[in-house]
Amino acid sequence: MIQDKALRTSWARKMKERQERKLVRDLARQLEEAKQREKEETMIPRNPLSFPASQIRNPLKLKRAKKKQLRRVEKRDTLALLQKTPVKRSKATE
């Protein structure tokens, strides 16, 4: 006699399968969070001031700039850069 698959599963079996799926989901979430945490730790914290920027010495450029360009312009404290003395290089001996 061949036994077919039951049309309905028992409540206990259904709850057991549900619990297993929940455990798998939790484990996957923990692995994902651990991977994300590790990625954040390895990434070097990015300081926006460390990126190079060009100085706008001519204020008329700002008047001519379009709105899109003006949105990207950021003001920085350049006093420290101005106070630094330029590096003196000695001439190469021939």
Phi and psi restraints in degrees (value plus and minus 20) as a CYANA .aco file:
   2 ILE   PHI    -114.9   -74.9
   2 ILE   PSI     110.6   150.6
   3 GLN   PHI    -117.7   -77.7
   3 GLN   PSI     102.0   142.0
   4 ASP   PHI    -103.7   -63.7
   4 ASP   PSI     144.4   184.4
   5 LYS   PHI     -90.4   -50.4
   5 LYS   PSI     116.6   156.6
   6 ALA   PHI     -85.1   -45.1
   6 ALA   PSI     128.0   168.0
   7 LEU   PHI     -91.1   -51.1
   7 LEU   PSI     -54.1   -14.1
   8 ARG   PHI    -142.3  -102.3
   8 ARG   PSI     122.5   162.5
   9 THR   PHI    -115.3   -75.3
   9 THR   PSI     133.4   173.4
  10 SER   PHI     -92.0   -52.0
  10 SER   PSI     137.6   177.6
  11 TRP   PHI     -83.2   -43.2
  11 TRP   PSI     -61.2   -21.2
  12 ALA   PHI     -83.0   -43.0
  12 ALA   PSI     -62.3   -22.3
  13 ARG   PHI     -86.2   -46.2
  13 ARG   PSI     -60.0   -20.0
  14 LYS   PHI     -82.2   -42.2
  14 LYS   PSI     -62.8   -22.8
  15 MET   PHI     -87.8   -47.8
  15 MET   PSI     -56.1   -16.1
  16 LYS   PHI     -84.2   -44.2
  16 LYS   PSI     -65.3   -25.3
  17 GLU   PHI     -83.8   -43.8
  17 GLU   PSI     -59.4   -19.4
  18 ARG   PHI     -83.2   -43.2
  18 ARG   PSI     -62.5   -22.5
  19 GLN   PHI     -83.1   -43.1
  19 GLN   PSI     -61.5   -21.5
  20 GLU   PHI     -83.0   -43.0
  20 GLU   PSI     -63.9   -23.9
  21 ARG   PHI     -81.6   -41.6
  21 ARG   PSI     -59.1   -19.1
  22 LYS   PHI     -85.0   -45.0
  22 LYS   PSI     -62.2   -22.2
  23 LEU   PHI     -82.2   -42.2
  23 LEU   PSI     -62.5   -22.5
  24 VAL   PHI     -83.5   -43.5
  24 VAL   PSI     -63.1   -23.1
  25 ARG   PHI     -81.8   -41.8
  25 ARG   PSI     -63.8   -23.8
  26 ASP   PHI     -83.8   -43.8
  26 ASP   PSI     -61.9   -21.9
  27 LEU   PHI     -83.7   -43.7
  27 LEU   PSI     -62.4   -22.4
  28 ALA   PHI     -83.3   -43.3
  28 ALA   PSI     -60.2   -20.2
  29 ARG   PHI     -85.3   -45.3
  29 ARG   PSI     -61.2   -21.2
  30 GLN   PHI     -83.4   -43.4
  30 GLN   PSI     -62.4   -22.4
  31 LEU   PHI     -82.9   -42.9
  31 LEU   PSI     -61.6   -21.6
  32 GLU   PHI     -84.1   -44.1
  32 GLU   PSI     -63.1   -23.1
  33 GLU   PHI     -85.0   -45.0
  33 GLU   PSI     -59.8   -19.8
  34 ALA   PHI     -83.9   -43.9
  34 ALA   PSI     -62.0   -22.0
  35 LYS   PHI     -83.8   -43.8
  35 LYS   PSI     -61.9   -21.9
  36 GLN   PHI     -84.2   -44.2
  36 GLN   PSI     -63.6   -23.6
  37 ARG   PHI     -81.8   -41.8
  37 ARG   PSI     -63.7   -23.7
  38 GLU   PHI     -83.9   -43.9
  38 GLU   PSI     -59.2   -19.2
  39 LYS   PHI     -84.6   -44.6
  39 LYS   PSI     -61.7   -21.7
  40 GLU   PHI     -86.3   -46.3
  40 GLU   PSI     -55.9   -15.9
  41 GLU   PHI     -89.4   -49.4
  41 GLU   PSI     -57.2   -17.2
  42 THR   PHI     -97.0   -57.0
  42 THR   PSI     -46.8    -6.8
  43 MET   PHI     -88.6   -48.6
  43 MET   PSI     118.0   158.0
  44 ILE   PHI     -96.1   -56.1
  44 ILE   PSI     110.7   150.7
  45 PRO   PHI     -81.4   -41.4
  45 PRO   PSI     107.7   147.7
  46 ARG   PHI    -112.4   -72.4
  46 ARG   PSI     103.3   143.3
  47 ASN   PHI    -117.3   -77.3
  47 ASN   PSI     101.0   141.0
  48 PRO   PHI     -82.3   -42.3
  48 PRO   PSI     -43.9    -3.9
  49 LEU   PHI     -98.7   -58.7
  49 LEU   PSI     -32.3     7.7
  50 SER   PHI     -99.9   -59.9
  50 SER   PSI     -35.5     4.5
  51 PHE   PHI     -95.0   -55.0
  51 PHE   PSI     122.7   162.7
  52 PRO   PHI     -88.3   -48.3
  52 PRO   PSI     125.4   165.4
  53 ALA   PHI    -161.9  -121.9
  53 ALA   PSI     125.4   165.4
  54 SER   PHI    -115.9   -75.9
  54 SER   PSI     124.4   164.4
  55 GLN   PHI    -107.7   -67.7
  55 GLN   PSI     120.6   160.6
  56 ILE   PHI    -116.9   -76.9
  56 ILE   PSI      83.6   123.6
  57 ARG   PHI    -107.0   -67.0
  57 ARG   PSI     -43.7    -3.7
  58 ASN   PHI    -121.3   -81.3
  58 ASN   PSI      90.0   130.0
  59 PRO   PHI     -86.6   -46.6
  59 PRO   PSI     -37.4     2.6
  60 LEU   PHI     -87.8   -47.8
  60 LEU   PSI     -43.8    -3.8
  61 LYS   PHI     -82.0   -42.0
  61 LYS   PSI     -56.2   -16.2
  62 LEU   PHI     -87.7   -47.7
  62 LEU   PSI     -54.5   -14.5
  63 LYS   PHI     -87.2   -47.2
  63 LYS   PSI     -56.6   -16.6
  64 ARG   PHI    -103.0   -63.0
  64 ARG   PSI     -35.6     4.4
  65 ALA   PHI     -88.8   -48.8
  65 ALA   PSI     131.1   171.1
  66 LYS   PHI    -105.8   -65.8
  66 LYS   PSI     148.1   188.1
  67 LYS   PHI     -78.3   -38.3
  67 LYS   PSI     -62.3   -22.3
  68 LYS   PHI     -79.9   -39.9
  68 LYS   PSI     -61.9   -21.9
  69 GLN   PHI     -90.1   -50.1
  69 GLN   PSI     -56.7   -16.7
  70 LEU   PHI     -86.1   -46.1
  70 LEU   PSI     -49.7    -9.7
  71 ARG   PHI     -86.4   -46.4
  71 ARG   PSI     -51.0   -11.0
  72 ARG   PHI    -105.5   -65.5
  72 ARG   PSI     -30.9     9.1
  73 VAL   PHI     -94.9   -54.9
  73 VAL   PSI     113.9   153.9
  74 GLU   PHI    -150.3  -110.3
  74 GLU   PSI     121.6   161.6
  75 LYS   PHI    -107.2   -67.2
  75 LYS   PSI     117.7   157.7
  76 ARG   PHI    -152.1  -112.1
  76 ARG   PSI     137.4   177.4
  77 ASP   PHI    -101.0   -61.0
  77 ASP   PSI      87.7   127.7
  78 THR   PHI    -121.8   -81.8
  78 THR   PSI     -13.6    26.4
  79 LEU   PHI     -81.6   -41.6
  79 LEU   PSI     -60.9   -20.9
  80 ALA   PHI     -83.3   -43.3
  80 ALA   PSI     -57.9   -17.9
  81 LEU   PHI     -88.8   -48.8
  81 LEU   PSI     -56.3   -16.3
  82 LEU   PHI     -91.5   -51.5
  82 LEU   PSI     -50.8   -10.8
  83 GLN   PHI     -99.8   -59.8
  83 GLN   PSI     -38.3     1.7
  84 LYS   PHI     -89.1   -49.1
  84 LYS   PSI     117.7   157.7
  85 THR   PHI    -103.2   -63.2
  85 THR   PSI     121.9   161.9
  86 PRO   PHI     -86.6   -46.6
  86 PRO   PSI     129.0   169.0
  87 VAL   PHI     -93.6   -53.6
  87 VAL   PSI     107.4   147.4
  88 LYS   PHI    -108.8   -68.8
  88 LYS   PSI     108.6   148.6
  89 ARG   PHI    -128.1   -88.1
  89 ARG   PSI     116.6   156.6
  90 SER   PHI    -103.1   -63.1
  90 SER   PSI     127.7   167.7
  91 LYS   PHI     -90.3   -50.3
  91 LYS   PSI     123.7   163.7
  92 ALA   PHI     -90.1   -50.1
  92 ALA   PSI     117.1   157.1
  93 THR   PHI     -99.5   -59.5
  93 THR   PSI     118.7   158.7
